[in-house]
Amino acid sequence: MTTLLFPPDKQRLATLNAPQKRLMYPVVLADIIRAASDSVDALMLFGNLITRRQSDPDTVGYMAFDGHIGDTSCQLRACMMRELVLYHRRILQHTPCPTEYPHWVTGTIYRLQELVQKAKSTCLQLTKDRVDPQKLGLSNKSETRIAMLQKLGWMEPKFEIVSDEYDAESDSGGSDTETESPDGTPTHSSSRGSSSTAPIVVGYGITDFCCSTSAFNHCSKLDHTSKYTSSTPLWLPWSLTDVGTILRFLTYTYSLSKYKRFGLQQIRDSNTSYSNRLVMRLEPDIAASYGIDLLAGIYDPTNPHYNEKLLKKSQRINTEFLAAQGWVSEVSCAWLAGAAENLGNLQLRRLLAETSRTSAKGLVSVPSYVGYLVLREYWARDLVPNLIVDRRFCKDGFHINYFLARPQLIRDESTINNPHATLGMRVHWSLQHIKDANALELSQDPDTPHIVVMGNSLNGSFSDYMNRFQGTCEHTDSCEDNHTHIEEFLASDQDRLSLAIFADHPHYAFPLVSKEEAEDGEIAVVAAAMEKVVPGLAAQWQKAKNEIVTLGAGQSLKMFMWQHVLLESGSRVIRMLNGRTSIMPLTAAV
């Protein structure tokens, strides 16, 4: 229901707003209470993080916004969340009360809390007091979800973010306005300057980069050979300063993180053999149960006008999740395009447009390798620090190794005709082994957000790794295998390794919708686009893909295989992993 409190685009909203019969009213109210409560939690956490009220390693952190989107682009959301936090921290530093929540956070929380109380009161009156719906302003037959929200007094709050620094550096004049259409969908109009006038930002430090936002505020309009015209925006816009966009991003990703679970699933390899696979999925039943818990004391299951069993059904929540996933996946593509544009790499910007595809269920994605090329340049030009968490398996268990990594461009003539200079750039990952994890925790700002790359390594195959999920514990003694591995890791070319990992990854997380493209296959489709926009790039992709096993990833885990990327402080990651026996990926306890 976060997607009804803060509606996505009209097309996705239409799937959520079918009329609900009277017996469904308590179900809708439960969903409203759950969504509003989750949204309050998300905004309070964001407020605590940007004001640094919540910096202790034992507290919930940035990982709570690591939502399951389904497009295998977790690395993008980590970067988006990092920019969002650093940018709004910087705004707060220029306010009289830098430790207070921004006005738009406080105001939205207040309105959401009002909605929770009104929805609870309505549920109590309908079910326990058995008040006729018409006396509460509701139809005796049916209501749409948005109509019920409006009758509960809910309208999405409208706030503007005012920052002298933003106005001076990023705004070319004009103003943004937002109104609401009759169906509840927000519509935007703007007289703000387009992103084409923004300065190109290359080589800035971490904090300074966050001040340049205009290239991220509006997605440029590009031609697309088959679907789009020059007057049609390719993606929904991403913005660091538009409150509506921020509210959707925070509440959607928080919910998609709260109700996700990792687990093992048996997959048939042949008619007679099965193998385990690590899977991440959303659990709508958990969301439904939470909604029921929130009705405690205000819902009467004996009321004959309503059906308690409907509260436990979760298909409606699947639809809600899918709408949120689609919206986040689309603004993730917009963020990536803005990054390419802000870096001045218009070739990659065009390639993103050429290769963007939408699934049958509404997920929007660009190929993993193409997206990583933008991210690689973004990290290297702006010296974005990464914390690599390497789980190394030995014969006696596993070790947790920490490395601070800082990708950076190599600026010399060796990039010319160099076989390892992808897109004419060489990138070097400066690696530092953190021998004492506690020293890392104590020496740094405990709440600095890091891009955390988590993965695994062992002298064996991916199947060997999957066999370690049961009965494996941390090996804390001195270990020759791990010592040797650390030396090899520090001497490795992490740029080539990461390029190979993304080249070997499927381009899309879903089947191509076009019948013709499905018949050709994603490899041929993306290769053709690469050659059209960046001649020679398809050959570089193939070369990177071919050397993945040699470099120690993919089916071989000898060096390091990425598993998940998230945003979190180093101190929280270390605290969560200390003494942890499970080798499942980390999730926030929300």
ABEGO torsion letter per residue (X at the ends): XAAAABBBBAAAAAAAABBBBAAAAAAAAAAAAAAAAAAAAAAAAAAAAAAGABABAABBBAAAABBBAGAGAAAAAAAAAAAAAAAAAAAAAABABAABBBAAAAAAAAAAAAAAAAAAAAAAAAAAAGBBAAAAGBBAABBBAAAAAAAAGBBBBBBBBBBAAAAAAABAEEBBBBBBBAAGBBBBBBABBBAAABBBBBGBBAAAAAABAAAAABBBBBBBAAABBAABBABBBBBAABAAAAAAAAAAAAAAAAABBBBBBBBBABAABBBBBBBBBBBAAAAAAAAAAAABGABBAABAABBAAAAABAAAAAAAAAAAAAAAAAAAAAAAAAAAAAAGBAAAAAAAAAABBBBAAGBBBBBAAAAAAAAAAAAAAAGBBBBBBBBBBBAAEBBBBBBBBBBBBBBBAAABGBAABBGGBBBBBBBBBBABAAAAAAABBAABBBBBBBBBBBBEBAAAAAAAABGBBBBABBBAAAAAAAAAAAABBAAAAAAAAAAABBABABBBABAAAAAAEAAAAAAAAAAAABBGAAAAAAAAAAAAAAAGBEABAAABBBABBBBBBAAAAAAAABGBABABBBBBBX
